């Protein structure tokens, strides 16, 4: 468990940048505003960045193996943009960040998910249904024959199971290349989902209770702090097979597959909380803050 906690710390403050940018207070590390230095900006958006998805498949694996943290690597990153005002979100579409530029992929896109294999599979959930990213045209094309308003999405390792969360907070499993859609009846009132690498589905409801959907059913996560006001699930790194990160208010926790939660000791100061989080294989870290995407190399790339 200490290993997983350490990975969370590396993921969210960076092994090499933590010391000057996070103040240690007792057993806690508090991340300060100074982490958002202009030297780390990868892309600038027109709106707030509310979701970050880095494909861990042929988009990056075939081109990045063998590089180290000093190499000039340009990662492919999918972003969801929105205007955030008074706690409300007005969606502004799905974009691709590459070569320092942000380009529109789908104006009504709300979420993206990628397979974990040697294919370039990226699915997009939108207000009028499911799409798949077309690498040649660099656009999203309709996938499947349904038109659910999708607010979140996840997929398994080979991309053959696609989990879509509809605007009425129902979760479906889409299979057979988009032809079949099955309602997961034991998942109720889900507000957001993340699919772990062991293919457990993590979600929370409108009461801010957190649950895990596994092969045996749904279990409620224990050990969460009382009085929690906001939650944000984060896609796990490949080293976190049996857990996913969760931001509760300003503090980082990890949720384990056995249904327990544990604080990592990492917190964000009030003026330094990102609007979105992402990572590539624990080695490249992404934060979204003030309409910018920040990229940090926190360790050597594959060798």
N, C-alpha and C positions, 0 to 999 in steps of 0.2 A: 504493500500500500504506500510506503514511503516513496517507492520508485514512481508510482503514478502521480503522487503529489508533486514530486520534483519535475516531472514532465509538464504538469500544468503550469508550474512557475516558469519553466523555460519557454513554454508556448506563449504565455501572456506578457512576460516582461523581457525575455531574451537573456540568454546566458551571458552575452558580452556587453549588453547595454543596461543591465539591471542596476548595477552599483551607482552610477551617477544620476539615474533617472527615477529610482524608487527609494523612498526614505523608509528605513526600517524603524518600526515603532513596536517595541516589544517583540511579539511573535508574528507581526504582520509586515508586509511590504506594501507601501502605498505608492502607486504610480502617479507621477506628477505631470503637469501640463508640458514640461520641457521635453517629454518624449517625442512630441510632434514637431520635430525640426524640419525645416524646408528641404534639407538635404536628403530626407527619406521619402519625399513625395514621389510616387510612381505615376499617378494620374490625377487630374483635376476634373471633378464632375460639376454639372450645372445645378444639381439638387443634392440633398442629403443622401448618402449611401447607407441603405438600411439592410443590405445583405451582400455577402461576399462568398463566391464559390470558385475554388481553384480545382480544376479537374485533375485528378490523380490517375490519369490514363495516358493514351498516346498523345494527347495535347502537350504533355510535358515530359513524360518518362523517356521517350525515345530521343529527345533532344538534350536532356539535362543530365543524363547519367555520365559520370566522369568529371563534371565540373565541380569546383570548390567554391567557397563563399566569396572568393575574390574575383571570380569570373563574371563577365558581363552577360548575365542570363536575363532574358526577357520572358517572364512568365505570362501565360494566358490566364486572365482573371475575368470572370463574369460578375457583373454588379447589378443590383437592383437599386433604382433611385426613387426617391419620394420626397415630397415636401412635408416636413414635420412641424406642425403648429398646434400649440395648446394641447399636446398629447394625442393629436389626431394625425393620421397618415394619409396623404393624397398621392397615390401611386403615379410614377412618371416613367415606368418602363424598365426593360432589361437591356443592359449595355455590355460591351466587351472592351476590356482595357488591354491594350497591346501597343508596344513601341511608344509609350508615353501618351497615347491618344485614347479617347473614349468614344466609341461608336455605337449607335443605336442598333440593337438586334431585333427587339420587338416592343412596340410602344405600349402594349398592354400586358407585357410580361411582368410577373410578380415574384417568381422563384425559379431556381435552376438546380439540377442535380446531375451528377455524372457517374458513369460506371467506373469500376476499379479494375481495368484490364488493358489489353493492348489495342483497344478500339477507341475511336474519337466519338464516344456517345455522350451527348449532353441533352437532357430533356428540360423543357421549359413549361412551367405552369402559368397560365394567363387567365384573364377575365372571361374568355370564351372557349376555354378548353386546354388541351395538351398539345405541345409542339415538340419537335426535335430539331436540333441545330444542324444545318447543312453546311459542311465544311467548305465546299466549293463555292457556293453562293454567299457564304458568310451571313446567312439569314436563318430565321426559324420558319419551318413549314409544319402544317397541321399534322398531327399524329393521332390516329383513332377517329371514331365517328361520333363523339359526344361533345357537349358544349358546356360542361360544368364550369362555374366560376371558381378557379383554383387560387388559393392563397398560400399554399406551401406544397412542397414536393420532396420525395426521396426515392432512391433506387438502390437495388442490391448490387453485388459485385459485378455480375455479368450484364446488368442492365435489362434483364428480362422481366423483373417485377418492378413496377412503378407505383409508388404510393402517392396518391393525390389527396390533399385536404381541401375540401370545398368551402365556399364562403359560409355555408350553413353548418360548418364544423363537423362534417361527416368525412370519414376516412375510407378510401377505396383502394383496392389493389387492382391495377391494370396489367393485364397479361396478353399473350398471344398477339404480340405486335400491335397492341392498341385495340384489338377487337373485343376483348372481354373486360368487364369491370365488376368487381365484387365488393360489396359493402362489408367492412369490418364492424360488425354490430356491437362488439364489446368495447370499442373505442368511442367514448361519448364526450361531446363538448370540447374536442381538441382545438386549441388555439394556435399551436405551432407544433411541428414534428421534426425529429432528427432520427435518421436511421444509422445505428451503430454498425461497426464492421462485423460483429457477430449476428447481425440482422435483427437485433431487437429494435423496437420502435419506441422512442422516448417522446413523451408529450406532456403538456399541462393543460388544465381546464380553466374556465373563467374564475374559479375560486382560488386560482394559483396553487392548486395541488398538482404534484408531478407524478406521472405514472410510467410504467414500462409494459409494453405489449410484447410478450415472448410466445414461444410455441405452446406454452401451457395456459395462456390467458393474460390477464392484466393484473399487475401488482402496483400498489401505491408506495411511493418512495417515502421513507422515514428519515428523520434527522434534519429536516429543513428548519431554518429559523422562523420564529413567529413574527407576525406583522409584516410579512414581505409585501412590497408594493409593485415590483416589476420583476419579470423573468425574461431571460433570453437564452435559448438553447443554441449551442455552437457545434458545428460539425467537428467530430473528433479527428485527431491525427491517427496515422496508421499504427502508432505504438499503443494507442488506447483502444484495445480490442473489446474490453469488457467495461467501458465507462465512456461518458461524454461530459464535456464541460457545460456548466450552467452559470450564467451571471444572475445573481439575486441582488437586486438593487445595485450597489456598486461593488459587490464582493464576488469573487470567483469560487465556485464549488465544483466538485465533480460528482456525478451521479453514477453509481456502480450498478452493474447488471443484477446484483442480488437485492436491489431495492433500498439501498442506503445512500445517504449523502454525507459528504465530508468537505469542510472548508479547507482551502489551500493556504490561506493566509495572505492572499493577494487581493488588494483592493485598489480601486481607482479613486483619486481625489474628485471632489464635486465638479471641478472644471476640466476634468480630463477623461471623462467616460466616453469611449467610442460609440458611434452609432451602429457599427457592425464589426465583426471579427472574422478572421479567416487564417488558415495556415496551410502550408504545403509540407507534408511529411515531417513535421516538427522542426524543419530546418529554415523555412522562410515564413515569416510572420506578417500578417496584414491587419492594420487597423483602419477604420474609416472615421474621420474626424473633420468637422467643419468643411464638408463637401470635398475633402481630399482623401485619396487612398495612399496610405503610408506602407512602405515595404521595408522589412528588417531581415537581414540574414543573421540567424542566431546560431549557426553551426555549419560545419563543412557539408557540402553536397555529397551525393553518392560517390563512392570510389571503388 
